[in-house]
Amino acid sequence: MEVMELSRQIMDYLDAFKGSKPVVHNPEAMIIRGTSGTKLKPDEIIPKITELFNKLNIKKIEVNSEKSREMIKQVDATFRKTTEVFDESNGVAGIEKLKHTFEITGFVADYLMGEIEDIGVYVVMWMDKSGFGPMFVETMVVRLHPLEEE
């Protein structure tokens, strides 16, 4: 499976491909941000991402598991090799910090992470708590390479 094709399938499914912008764009890693045309309630975010994962056969990874920590190390290794600018994500703690920042500024945010074949997937969705305004989507799709021995 190709990283770019999977990224597009995810954004299409979430009705967020049109007008989306790549933040990172290369054959090994894609980060895309967009605005979804679909309106969801805050409690529908996780079920929608779960539905997406099921449709695309992406295996969900529990956020606070050893598997997630290992995947984050592999994702970081891929970014170090394939992007000119790289800032350590701080793993799940970094994702949780971002979620918390959204929440204290009046947004509802949630995410899931998973994998398919040799690709790691993160999907984050956020929206204003009031329900007004758009729903935003960020997808990160990264080829997982075995970590090299140091």
Protein Blocks (a to p, Z undefined) as FASTA:
>chain_A
ZZklmmmmmmmmnopmgopacfbdcfkbccdddddfbdcdfklmmmmmmmmmmmnopacd
dfkbmklmmmmmmmmmmmmmmpmbdcdekimmlmmmmmmmmmmnopacddddddehjacc
dddddddfklpacdddddddddddddddZZ
